[in-house]
Amino acid sequence: MDPYTAGMFPSNPYRSKRPVRGRLVVVLDGRLSGRGLELIRPISRALRRGEIHELVVTAEADAGPGTTVNQVTYLGFFEVEEGGMAVTGDSVRVDGRPVGRLGGFDETHHPNHLNLVLVGDDATGFERGLALGDEISIGETDEGGQR
């Protein structure tokens, strides 16, 4: 039984964790309506060193575990250099600049990669001026710590 689906956690149990870090390996320039991404119920996923995952943004403010996301904009793919736990609500940054908060995970292309769905503005990776090698951090605060 999944403890998140069963409602066994009344609040987020992640109190302290290091940020996940990686680098962009692909910059994307696209957006879709009616995409139908099904965000999984669990609030976290382990991201391992060497894995490659996709960053997708939605302006749908209610996007979260168990919801369907239809309006999406594509940022890019990144390779994990320092693994850890990505948790919904985490801040996602590119070279220190916030690009959104983690709304959830879609497994459409799993096991090839996960879609990390962020809630933020709908500019594509290309429109934001992202570049190959830009640093991605997930769960970092302004002070350089968690979340």
Residue pairs with C-beta under 8 A, 6 or more apart in sequence:
2 41
2 42
3 9
4 41
4 42
4 43
4 65
5 41
12 43
12 87
12 89
14 44
14 85
14 87
16 146
17 84
17 85
17 87
17 139
17 146
18 82
18 84
18 139
18 146
19 82
19 84
19 137
19 138
19 139
19 140
19 146
20 47
20 80
20 82
20 83
20 84
20 85
20 86
20 136
20 137
20 138
20 139
21 80
21 81
21 82
21 135
21 136
21 137
21 138
22 47
22 78
22 79
22 80
22 81
22 82
22 135
22 136
23 78
23 79
23 81
23 132
23 133
23 134
23 135
23 136
24 76
24 77
24 78
24 94
24 125
24 130
24 131
24 132
24 133
24 134
24 136
25 52
25 76
25 77
25 78
25 79
25 132
26 76
26 77
26 132
27 75
27 76
27 125
27 126
27 130
27 131
27 132
28 74
28 75
28 76
28 77
28 124
28 125
28 126
29 74
29 124
29 125
29 126
29 127
30 73
30 74
30 124
31 71
31 72
31 73
31 74
31 122
31 124
32 71
32 72
33 70
33 71
34 70
35 69
35 70
35 71
35 72
36 68
36 69
36 70
37 56
37 68
37 69
37 70
37 72
37 106
37 108
37 115
37 117
38 68
38 106
38 108
39 63
39 64
39 65
39 66
39 67
39 68
39 69
39 103
39 104
39 105
39 106
39 117
40 65
40 66
40 104
40 105
40 106
40 107
41 65
41 66
42 65
42 105
43 65
43 87
43 88
43 89
43 104
44 85
44 86
44 87
44 88
45 85
45 86
45 105
45 114
46 83
46 84
46 85
47 53
47 80
47 83
47 84
47 85
47 86
47 114
47 138
48 80
48 83
49 80
49 81
49 82
49 83
50 79
50 80
51 79
51 80
51 83
51 113
52 77
52 78
52 79
52 80
52 113
53 77
53 78
53 80
53 113
53 114
53 115
53 116
54 74
54 76
54 77
54 109
54 113
54 114
54 115
54 116
55 74
55 75
55 76
55 77
55 78
55 92
55 99
55 116
55 118
55 125
55 136
56 72
56 73
56 74
56 75
56 106
56 115
56 116
56 117
56 118
57 72
57 73
57 74
57 75
57 99
57 100
57 117
57 118
57 119
57 120
57 121
57 122
57 123
58 69
58 71
58 72
58 73
58 103
58 117
58 118
58 119
58 120
58 122
59 71
59 73
59 119
59 120
59 121
59 122
60 67
60 69
60 70
60 71
60 119
61 119
63 69
63 103
63 104
63 117
63 119
64 88
64 103
64 104
65 88
65 104
66 104
67 104
69 103
69 106
69 117
71 122
72 117
73 122
73 123
73 124
74 124
74 125
75 94
75 99
75 118
75 124
75 125
75 128
75 130
76 125
76 130
77 113
78 136
84 138
84 139
85 139
86 102
86 105
86 116
86 138
86 139
87 102
87 139
87 147
88 102
88 103
88 104
89 101
89 102
89 147
90 101
90 102
90 138
90 139
90 147
91 98
91 101
91 102
91 138
91 139
91 140
91 141
91 147
92 98
92 99
92 100
92 101
92 102
92 116
92 118
92 120
92 136
92 137
92 138
93 99
93 136
93 137
93 138
93 140
94 128
94 130
94 134
94 135
94 136
95 134
95 135
96 135
96 137
98 120
99 118
99 120
99 128
100 118
100 119
100 120
100 121
101 118
101 119
101 120
102 116
102 117
102 118
102 119
102 138
103 117
103 118
103 119
104 117
105 114
105 115
105 116
105 117
106 114
106 115
106 117
107 114
107 115
108 115
109 115
116 138
139 146
139 147
140 146
140 147
141 147
